[in-house]
Amino acid sequence: VQLQASGGGLVQTGDSLKLSCAASGPFLSSWSVGWVRQGPGKERELVANIRWGAGTTYYPDSVKGRFTISRDKGKKSVFLQMDSLKPEDTAVYYCAAGTSLGEYSRWGQGTLVTVSS
């Protein structure tokens, strides 16, 4: 399965942005699909994960209440709705998939999100 992320861009503080991740093939229902970001000079950070079959989600405290992950099984796509964006959300955002949360074996190419103050 190959992943293609899109939707990044330049926004202002407080704006919203929606990222998309399209898969070239089906995910197993047991798989997890997540969004991982890496800001300038920062470690990679998992910001959202969804179990493909069950639809259960995970968010770290840093984005909880602001980011929402969702999926469209028919379109083999995962989305990340980002609201109330902050400058510290500036990063390259990658979609990734694998057998469990955080254990990703498939990675997309990344899309840049820049939040200006």
N, CA, C and O atoms as a GROMACS GRO file, in nm:
protein
  468
    1VAL      N    1   0.084  -0.119   0.000
    1VAL     CA    2   0.000   0.000   0.000
    1VAL      C    3   0.088   0.124   0.000
    1VAL      O    4   0.177   0.138   0.084
    2GLN      N    5   0.062   0.213  -0.094
    2GLN     CA    6   0.132   0.341  -0.096
    2GLN      C    7   0.038   0.450  -0.050
    2GLN      O    8  -0.083   0.445  -0.073
    3LEU      N    9   0.096   0.550   0.017
    3LEU     CA   10   0.015   0.657   0.075
    3LEU      C   11   0.052   0.790   0.011
    3LEU      O   12   0.170   0.817  -0.014
    4GLN      N   13  -0.047   0.872  -0.013
    4GLN     CA   14  -0.026   1.003  -0.074
    4GLN      C   15  -0.096   1.108   0.012
    4GLN      O   16  -0.218   1.112   0.021
    5ALA      N   17  -0.015   1.191   0.076
    5ALA     CA   18  -0.069   1.297   0.162
    5ALA      C   19  -0.082   1.427   0.084
    5ALA      O   20  -0.002   1.455  -0.005
    6SER      N   21  -0.182   1.504   0.119
    6SER     CA   22  -0.202   1.633   0.053
    6SER      C   23  -0.279   1.726   0.145
    6SER      O   24  -0.334   1.683   0.247
    7GLY      N   25  -0.283   1.854   0.107
    7GLY     CA   26  -0.366   1.949   0.180
    7GLY      C   27  -0.292   2.050   0.264
    7GLY      O   28  -0.354   2.140   0.322
    8GLY      N   29  -0.160   2.038   0.271
    8GLY     CA   30  -0.085   2.134   0.350
    8GLY      C   31  -0.085   2.272   0.288
    8GLY      O   32  -0.129   2.290   0.174
    9GLY      N   33  -0.037   2.368   0.364
    9GLY     CA   34  -0.032   2.504   0.313
    9GLY      C   35   0.006   2.603   0.421
    9GLY      O   36   0.043   2.565   0.532
   10LEU      N   37  -0.004   2.730   0.386
   10LEU     CA   38   0.028   2.840   0.479
   10LEU      C   39  -0.104   2.898   0.530
   10LEU      O   40  -0.189   2.941   0.452
   11VAL      N   41  -0.118   2.900   0.662
   11VAL     CA   42  -0.238   2.955   0.724
   11VAL      C   43  -0.196   3.045   0.839
   11VAL      O   44  -0.079   3.050   0.877
   12GLN      N   45  -0.295   3.116   0.893
   12GLN     CA   46  -0.268   3.202   1.007
   12GLN      C   47  -0.314   3.136   1.137
   12GLN      O   48  -0.393   3.043   1.136
   13THR      N   49  -0.263   3.186   1.246
   13THR     CA   50  -0.303   3.136   1.378
   13THR      C   51  -0.455   3.142   1.392
   13THR      O   52  -0.518   3.243   1.363
   14GLY      N   53  -0.511   3.031   1.437
   14GLY     CA   54  -0.655   3.023   1.456
   14GLY      C   55  -0.730   2.966   1.337
   14GLY      O   56  -0.848   2.933   1.348
   15ASP      N   57  -0.664   2.954   1.224
   15ASP     CA   58  -0.728   2.900   1.104
   15ASP      C   59  -0.743   2.749   1.113
   15ASP      O   60  -0.694   2.685   1.205
   16SER      N   61  -0.814   2.694   1.015
   16SER     CA   62  -0.833   2.550   1.004
   16SER      C   63  -0.774   2.500   0.873
   16SER      O   64  -0.759   2.575   0.776
   17LEU      N   65  -0.741   2.373   0.872
   17LEU     CA   66  -0.686   2.310   0.753
   17LEU      C   67  -0.722   2.162   0.759
   17LEU      O   68  -0.727   2.103   0.867
   18LYS      N   69  -0.746   2.102   0.644
   18LYS     CA   70  -0.778   1.960   0.640
   18LYS      C   71  -0.680   1.889   0.549
   18LYS      O   72  -0.665   1.922   0.432
   19LEU      N   73  -0.613   1.792   0.605
   19LEU     CA   74  -0.520   1.710   0.531
   19LEU      C   75  -0.588   1.581   0.486
   19LEU      O   76  -0.679   1.531   0.551
   20SER      N   77  -0.543   1.530   0.372
   20SER     CA   78  -0.596   1.406   0.319
   20SER      C   79  -0.484   1.307   0.294
   20SER      O   80  -0.372   1.346   0.260
   21CYS      N   81  -0.516   1.180   0.310
   21CYS     CA   82  -0.420   1.074   0.283
   21CYS      C   83  -0.493   0.967   0.203
   21CYS      O   84  -0.587   0.904   0.253
   22ALA      N   85  -0.451   0.948   0.080
   22ALA     CA   86  -0.514   0.850  -0.006
   22ALA      C   87  -0.424   0.728  -0.019
   22ALA      O   88  -0.303   0.740  -0.039
   23ALA      N   89  -0.484   0.611  -0.008
   23ALA     CA   90  -0.409   0.486  -0.018
   23ALA      C   91  -0.430   0.422  -0.155
   23ALA      O   92  -0.537   0.432  -0.215
   24SER      N   93  -0.324   0.357  -0.203
   24SER     CA   94  -0.332   0.293  -0.335
   24SER      C   95  -0.405   0.160  -0.330
   24SER      O   96  -0.446   0.107  -0.433
   25GLY      N   97  -0.421   0.106  -0.208
   25GLY     CA   98  -0.488  -0.021  -0.194
   25GLY      C   99  -0.560  -0.028  -0.062
   25GLY      O  100  -0.553   0.066   0.017
   26PRO      N  101  -0.630  -0.136  -0.035
   26PRO     CA  102  -0.709  -0.146   0.088
   26PRO      C  103  -0.621  -0.167   0.211
   26PRO      O  104  -0.515  -0.229   0.205
   27PHE      N  105  -0.668  -0.114   0.323
   27PHE     CA  106  -0.607  -0.142   0.451
   27PHE      C  107  -0.674  -0.264   0.512
   27PHE      O  108  -0.793  -0.287   0.492
   28LEU      N  109  -0.598  -0.342   0.588
   28LEU     CA  110  -0.659  -0.447   0.666
   28LEU      C  111  -0.739  -0.384   0.778
   28LEU      O  112  -0.703  -0.277   0.829
   29SER      N  113  -0.847  -0.446   0.816
   29SER     CA  114  -0.933  -0.386   0.918
   29SER      C  115  -0.862  -0.370   1.051
   29SER      O  116  -0.900  -0.285   1.132
   30SER      N  117  -0.761  -0.450   1.076
   30SER     CA  118  -0.689  -0.443   1.202
   30SER      C  119  -0.580  -0.337   1.202
   30SER      O  120  -0.519  -0.310   1.305
   31TRP      N  121  -0.557  -0.277   1.088
   31TRP     CA  122  -0.447  -0.180   1.078
   31TRP      C  123  -0.483  -0.047   1.144
   31TRP      O  124  -0.599  -0.011   1.161
   32SER      N  125  -0.376   0.023   1.179
   32SER     CA  126  -0.388   0.159   1.230
   32SER      C  127  -0.329   0.256   1.128
   32SER      O  128  -0.228   0.228   1.064
   33VAL      N  129  -0.394   0.368   1.113
   33VAL     CA  130  -0.347   0.474   1.022
   33VAL      C  131  -0.332   0.601   1.104
   33VAL      O  132  -0.425   0.642   1.175
   34GLY      N  133  -0.217   0.662   1.093
   34GLY     CA  134  -0.192   0.779   1.176
   34GLY      C  135  -0.134   0.896   1.099
   34GLY      O  136  -0.091   0.884   0.984
   35TRP      N  137  -0.133   1.008   1.168
   35TRP     CA  138  -0.066   1.128   1.119
   35TRP      C  139   0.048   1.160   1.216
   35TRP      O  140   0.028   1.172   1.337
   36VAL      N  141   0.165   1.172   1.159
   36VAL     CA  142   0.285   1.200   1.237
   36VAL      C  143   0.345   1.330   1.183
   36VAL      O  144   0.352   1.349   1.062
   37ARG      N  145   0.387   1.417   1.270
   37ARG     CA  146   0.446   1.542   1.224
   37ARG      C  147   0.588   1.559   1.275
   37ARG      O  148   0.626   1.504   1.378
   38GLN      N  149   0.663   1.637   1.202
   38GLN     CA  150   0.798   1.672   1.245
   38GLN      C  151   0.820   1.819   1.219
   38GLN      O  152   0.830   1.862   1.104
   39GLY      N  153   0.827   1.895   1.326
   39GLY     CA  154   0.852   2.037   1.314
   39GLY      C  155   0.999   2.067   1.305
   39GLY      O  156   1.081   1.978   1.330
   40PRO      N  157   1.035   2.189   1.269
   40PRO     CA  158   1.176   2.226   1.256
   40PRO      C  159   1.251   2.208   1.387
   40PRO      O  160   1.216   2.269   1.488
   41GLY      N  161   1.353   2.126   1.385
   41GLY     CA  162   1.433   2.102   1.504
   41GLY      C  163   1.366   2.019   1.611
   41GLY      O  164   1.412   2.014   1.725
   42LYS      N  165   1.257   1.952   1.574
   42LYS     CA  166   1.182   1.872   1.673
   42LYS      C  167   1.182   1.725   1.638
   42LYS      O  168   1.211   1.686   1.525
   43GLU      N  169   1.150   1.643   1.737
   43GLU     CA  170   1.133   1.500   1.714
   43GLU      C  171   1.000   1.475   1.643
   43GLU      O  172   0.909   1.558   1.646
   44ARG      N  173   0.991   1.361   1.580
   44ARG     CA  174   0.863   1.321   1.522
   44ARG      C  175   0.761   1.303   1.633
   44ARG      O  176   0.792   1.253   1.741
   45GLU      N  177   0.638   1.344   1.605
   45GLU     CA  178   0.532   1.335   1.704
   45GLU      C  179   0.406   1.279   1.638
   45GLU      O  180   0.360   1.330   1.536
   46LEU      N  181   0.352   1.174   1.698
   46LEU     CA  182   0.224   1.122   1.653
   46LEU      C  183   0.115   1.216   1.700
   46LEU      O  184   0.106   1.247   1.818
   47VAL      N  185   0.030   1.262   1.607
   47VAL     CA  186  -0.074   1.356   1.645
   47VAL      C  187  -0.215   1.297   1.634
   47VAL      O  188  -0.310   1.353   1.690
   48ALA      N  189  -0.230   1.187   1.566
   48ALA     CA  190  -0.362   1.125   1.558
   48ALA      C  191  -0.349   0.985   1.500
   48ALA      O  192  -0.261   0.959   1.418
   49ASN      N  193  -0.436   0.898   1.542
   49ASN     CA  194  -0.437   0.761   1.491
   49ASN      C  195  -0.580   0.710   1.488
   49ASN      O  196  -0.661   0.745   1.574
   50ILE      N  197  -0.610   0.628   1.389
   50ILE     CA  198  -0.742   0.568   1.381
   50ILE      C  199  -0.728   0.421   1.343
   50ILE      O  200  -0.651   0.386   1.253
   51ARG      N  201  -0.802   0.337   1.412
   51ARG     CA  202  -0.808   0.198   1.375
   51ARG      C  203  -0.898   0.185   1.254
   51ARG      O  204  -1.014   0.227   1.257
   52TRP      N  205  -0.845   0.126   1.147
   52TRP     CA  206  -0.918   0.128   1.021
   52TRP      C  207  -1.054   0.060   1.033
   52TRP      O  208  -1.154   0.110   0.981
   53GLY      N  209  -1.057  -0.056   1.100
   53GLY     CA  210  -1.183  -0.129   1.109
   53GLY      C  211  -1.280  -0.070   1.209
   53GLY      O  212  -1.394  -0.041   1.176
   54ALA      N  213  -1.233  -0.054   1.332
   54ALA     CA  214  -1.322  -0.012   1.440
   54ALA      C  215  -1.348   0.138   1.441
   54ALA      O  216  -1.451   0.183   1.491
   55GLY      N  217  -1.255   0.214   1.387
   55GLY     CA  218  -1.271   0.360   1.387
   55GLY      C  219  -1.234   0.427   1.517
   55GLY      O  220  -1.257   0.546   1.533
   56THR      N  221  -1.176   0.353   1.610
   56THR     CA  222  -1.134   0.415   1.735
   56THR      C  223  -1.015   0.507   1.711
   56THR      O  224  -0.930   0.481   1.626
   57THR      N  225  -1.012   0.614   1.786
   57THR     CA  226  -0.912   0.718   1.762
   57THR      C  227  -0.824   0.743   1.884
   57THR      O  228  -0.858   0.708   1.997
   58TYR      N  229  -0.711   0.805   1.856
   58TYR     CA  230  -0.617   0.844   1.961
   58TYR      C  231  -0.559   0.980   1.926
   58TYR      O  232  -0.526   1.008   1.810
   59TYR      N  233  -0.547   1.064   2.030
   59TYR     CA  234  -0.481   1.194   2.015
   59TYR      C  235  -0.395   1.220   2.137
   59TYR      O  236  -0.435   1.187   2.248
   60PRO      N  237  -0.278   1.278   2.119
   60PRO     CA  238  -0.202   1.322   2.235
   60PRO      C  239  -0.263   1.451   2.290
   60PRO      O  240  -0.342   1.517   2.222
   61ASP      N  241  -0.227   1.486   2.409
   61ASP     CA  242  -0.284   1.606   2.472
   61ASP      C  243  -0.254   1.733   2.393
   61ASP      O  244  -0.332   1.829   2.398
   62SER      N  245  -0.144   1.734   2.320
   62SER     CA  246  -0.103   1.856   2.249
   62SER      C  247  -0.203   1.898   2.141
   62SER      O  248  -0.207   2.015   2.104
   63VAL      N  249  -0.282   1.804   2.091
   63VAL     CA  250  -0.376   1.838   1.983
   63VAL      C  251  -0.521   1.800   2.018
   63VAL      O  252  -0.612   1.830   1.941
   64LYS      N  253  -0.541   1.735   2.131
   64LYS     CA  254  -0.675   1.687   2.166
   64LYS      C  255  -0.771   1.805   2.173
   64LYS      O  256  -0.742   1.907   2.234
   65GLY      N  257  -0.886   1.789   2.108
   65GLY     CA  258  -0.985   1.894   2.103
   65GLY      C  259  -0.969   1.989   1.986
   65GLY      O  260  -1.059   2.067   1.957
   66ARG      N  261  -0.855   1.983   1.919
   66ARG     CA  262  -0.830   2.070   1.804
   66ARG      C  263  -0.821   1.991   1.674
   66ARG      O  264  -0.861   2.039   1.568
   67PHE      N  265  -0.767   1.870   1.681
   67PHE     CA  266  -0.749   1.786   1.563
   67PHE      C  267  -0.850   1.672   1.566
   67PHE      O  268  -0.884   1.619   1.672
   68THR      N  269  -0.898   1.635   1.447
   68THR     CA  270  -0.991   1.524   1.435
   68THR      C  271  -0.950   1.437   1.317
   68THR      O  272  -0.938   1.484   1.204
   69ILE      N  273  -0.929   1.309   1.344
   69ILE     CA  274  -0.895   1.216   1.238
   69ILE      C  275  -1.022   1.140   1.199
   69ILE      O  276  -1.104   1.107   1.284
   70SER      N  277  -1.036   1.114   1.071
   70SER     CA  278  -1.152   1.038   1.022
   70SER      C  279  -1.108   0.957   0.902
   70SER      O  280  -0.998   0.974   0.848
   71ARG      N  281  -1.196   0.867   0.862
   71ARG     CA  282  -1.163   0.784   0.746
   71ARG      C  283  -1.285   0.767   0.657
   71ARG      O  284  -1.399   0.779   0.702
   72ASP      N  285  -1.258   0.738   0.532
   72ASP     CA  286  -1.362   0.705   0.435
   72ASP      C  287  -1.320   0.573   0.373
   72ASP      O  288  -1.231   0.569   0.288
   73LYS      N  289  -1.384   0.466   0.417
   73LYS     CA  290  -1.342   0.334   0.370
   73LYS      C  291  -1.358   0.320   0.220
   73LYS      O  292  -1.272   0.260   0.155
   74GLY      N  293  -1.465   0.373   0.166
   74GLY     CA  294  -1.489   0.360   0.022
   74GLY      C  295  -1.382   0.427  -0.062
   74GLY      O  296  -1.345   0.379  -0.170
   75LYS      N  297  -1.332   0.539  -0.012
   75LYS     CA  298  -1.228   0.613  -0.084
   75LYS      C  299  -1.088   0.574  -0.039
   75LYS      O  300  -0.989   0.629  -0.089
   76LYS      N  301  -1.079   0.479   0.056
   76LYS     CA  302  -0.948   0.437   0.109
   76LYS      C  303  -0.866   0.559   0.150
   76LYS      O  304  -0.749   0.572   0.115
   77SER      N  305  -0.930   0.646   0.223
   77SER     CA  306  -0.866   0.772   0.260
   77SER      C  307  -0.882   0.801   0.408
   77SER      O  308  -0.979   0.760   0.472
   78VAL      N  309  -0.786   0.873   0.459
   78VAL     CA  310  -0.789   0.919   0.597
   78VAL      C  311  -0.768   1.070   0.594
   78VAL      O  312  -0.693   1.123   0.513
   79PHE      N  313  -0.837   1.138   0.685
   79PHE     CA  314  -0.833   1.283   0.687
   79PHE      C  315  -0.790   1.333   0.825
   79PHE      O  316  -0.812   1.266   0.926
   80LEU      N  317  -0.730   1.450   0.827
   80LEU     CA  318  -0.697   1.515   0.953
   80LEU      C  319  -0.749   1.657   0.947
   80LEU      O  320  -0.694   1.743   0.879
   81GLN      N  321  -0.856   1.681   1.021
   81GLN     CA  322  -0.911   1.815   1.034
   81GLN      C  323  -0.839   1.885   1.147
   81GLN      O  324  -0.841   1.838   1.261
   82MET      N  325  -0.775   1.996   1.118
   82MET     CA  326  -0.698   2.070   1.217
   82MET      C  327  -0.763   2.207   1.237
   82MET      O  328  -0.771   2.287   1.144
   83ASP      N  329  -0.807   2.233   1.356
   83ASP     CA  330  -0.871   2.360   1.390
   83ASP      C  331  -0.787   2.435   1.493
   83ASP      O  332  -0.701   2.378   1.559
   84SER      N  333  -0.815   2.563   1.504
   84SER     CA  334  -0.745   2.648   1.602
   84SER      C  335  -0.594   2.629   1.593
   84SER      O  336  -0.527   2.608   1.694
   85LEU      N  337  -0.544   2.637   1.474
   85LEU     CA  338  -0.401   2.610   1.452
   85LEU      C  339  -0.314   2.714   1.522
   85LEU      O  340  -0.350   2.832   1.533
   86LYS      N  341  -0.199   2.667   1.567
   86LYS     CA  342  -0.102   2.749   1.638
   86LYS      C  343   0.031   2.744   1.564
   86LYS      O  344   0.056   2.651   1.488
   87PRO      N  345   0.115   2.843   1.586
   87PRO     CA  346   0.247   2.840   1.521
   87PRO      C  347   0.325   2.712   1.553
   87PRO      O  348   0.401   2.663   1.469
   88GLU      N  349   0.307   2.658   1.672
   88GLU     CA  350   0.380   2.536   1.708
   88GLU      C  351   0.328   2.412   1.635
   88GLU      O  352   0.387   2.305   1.647
   89ASP      N  353   0.219   2.426   1.560
   89ASP     CA  354   0.172   2.317   1.476
   89ASP      C  355   0.246   2.312   1.343
   89ASP      O  356   0.227   2.219   1.264
   90THR      N  357   0.330   2.410   1.318
   90THR     CA  358   0.407   2.411   1.194
   90THR      C  359   0.496   2.288   1.186
   90THR      O  360   0.574   2.261   1.277
   91ALA      N  361   0.483   2.214   1.078
   91ALA     CA  362   0.556   2.089   1.064
   91ALA      C  363   0.527   2.028   0.928
   91ALA      O  364   0.436   2.070   0.856
   92VAL      N  365   0.607   1.929   0.894
   92VAL     CA  366   0.572   1.840   0.785
   92VAL      C  367   0.487   1.728   0.844
   92VAL      O  368   0.526   1.664   0.941
   93TYR      N  369   0.372   1.707   0.784
   93TYR     CA  370   0.279   1.606   0.833
   93TYR      C  371   0.282   1.486   0.740
   93TYR      O  372   0.267   1.499   0.618
   94TYR      N  373   0.302   1.371   0.800
   94TYR     CA  374   0.307   1.246   0.726
   94TYR      C  375   0.189   1.158   0.765
   94TYR      O  376   0.151   1.152   0.882
   95CYS      N  377   0.131   1.092   0.669
   95CYS     CA  378   0.038   0.986   0.704
   95CYS      C  379   0.115   0.855   0.698
   95CYS      O  380   0.206   0.838   0.617
   96ALA      N  381   0.076   0.764   0.784
   96ALA     CA  382   0.147   0.638   0.798
   96ALA      C  383   0.049   0.528   0.838
   96ALA      O  384  -0.056   0.556   0.897
   97ALA      N  385   0.085   0.406   0.807
   97ALA     CA  386  -0.004   0.295   0.839
   97ALA      C  387   0.077   0.173   0.881
   97ALA      O  388   0.190   0.153   0.837
   98GLY      N  389   0.015   0.094   0.967
   98GLY     CA  390   0.082  -0.026   1.013
   98GLY      C  391  -0.009  -0.111   1.099
   98GLY      O  392  -0.129  -0.087   1.108
   99THR      N  393   0.051  -0.210   1.161
   99THR     CA  394  -0.028  -0.309   1.233
   99THR      C  395  -0.080  -0.262   1.368
   99THR      O  396  -0.174  -0.320   1.422
  100SER      N  397  -0.020  -0.156   1.423
  100SER     CA  398  -0.069  -0.105   1.550
  100SER      C  399  -0.031   0.041   1.566
  100SER      O  400   0.049   0.095   1.490
  101LEU      N  401  -0.091   0.104   1.665
  101LEU     CA  402  -0.067   0.247   1.689
  101LEU      C  403   0.081   0.273   1.707
  101LEU      O  404   0.147   0.215   1.793
  102GLY      N  405   0.134   0.363   1.621
  102GLY     CA  406   0.274   0.398   1.632
  102GLY      C  407   0.371   0.304   1.564
  102GLY      O  408   0.487   0.338   1.544
  103GLU      N  409   0.324   0.187   1.528
  103GLU     CA  410   0.409   0.089   1.460
  103GLU      C  411   0.376   0.090   1.312
  103GLU      O  412   0.301   0.005   1.263
  104TYR      N  413   0.432   0.188   1.241
  104TYR     CA  414   0.394   0.209   1.103
  104TYR      C  415   0.502   0.158   1.009
  104TYR      O  416   0.620   0.186   1.026
  105SER      N  417   0.459   0.084   0.910
  105SER     CA  418   0.550   0.031   0.809
  105SER      C  419   0.532   0.097   0.673
  105SER      O  420   0.614   0.078   0.583
  106ARG      N  421   0.426   0.173   0.658
  106ARG     CA  422   0.399   0.243   0.532
  106ARG      C  423   0.392   0.392   0.562
  106ARG      O  424   0.326   0.435   0.656
  107TRP      N  425   0.463   0.471   0.480
  107TRP     CA  426   0.469   0.616   0.503
  107TRP      C  427   0.440   0.690   0.372
  107TRP      O  428   0.484   0.650   0.265
  108GLY      N  429   0.365   0.798   0.385
  108GLY     CA  430   0.346   0.888   0.273
  108GLY      C  431   0.461   0.986   0.264
  108GLY      O  432   0.554   0.980   0.344
  109GLN      N  433   0.455   1.074   0.167
  109GLN     CA  434   0.569   1.162   0.141
  109GLN      C  435   0.570   1.289   0.226
  109GLN      O  436   0.670   1.360   0.227
  110GLY      N  437   0.464   1.319   0.297
  110GLY     CA  438   0.462   1.437   0.381
  110GLY      C  439   0.405   1.558   0.310
  110GLY      O  440   0.423   1.577   0.190
  111THR      N  441   0.336   1.640   0.389
  111THR     CA  442   0.283   1.767   0.337
  111THR      C  443   0.311   1.875   0.441
  111THR      O  444   0.291   1.853   0.560
  112LEU      N  445   0.357   1.990   0.396
  112LEU     CA  446   0.403   2.095   0.486
  112LEU      C  447   0.287   2.184   0.528
  112LEU      O  448   0.209   2.234   0.447
  113VAL      N  449   0.278   2.202   0.658
  113VAL     CA  450   0.182   2.295   0.717
  113VAL      C  451   0.259   2.404   0.787
  113VAL      O  452   0.342   2.376   0.874
  114THR      N  453   0.233   2.528   0.751
  114THR     CA  454   0.299   2.642   0.813
  114THR      C  455   0.193   2.733   0.872
  114THR      O  456   0.102   2.778   0.802
  115VAL      N  457   0.205   2.761   1.001
  115VAL     CA  458   0.109   2.846   1.069
  115VAL      C  459   0.181   2.974   1.110
  115VAL      O  460   0.273   2.972   1.192
  116SER      N  461   0.138   3.084   1.054
  116SER     CA  462   0.203   3.211   1.085
  116SER      C  463   0.134   3.277   1.204
  116SER      O  464   0.014   3.260   1.227
  117SER      N  465   0.212   3.354   1.279
  117SER     CA  466   0.158   3.420   1.399
  117SER      C  467   0.104   3.557   1.365
  117SER      O  468   0.054   3.628   1.453
   0.00000   0.00000   0.00000
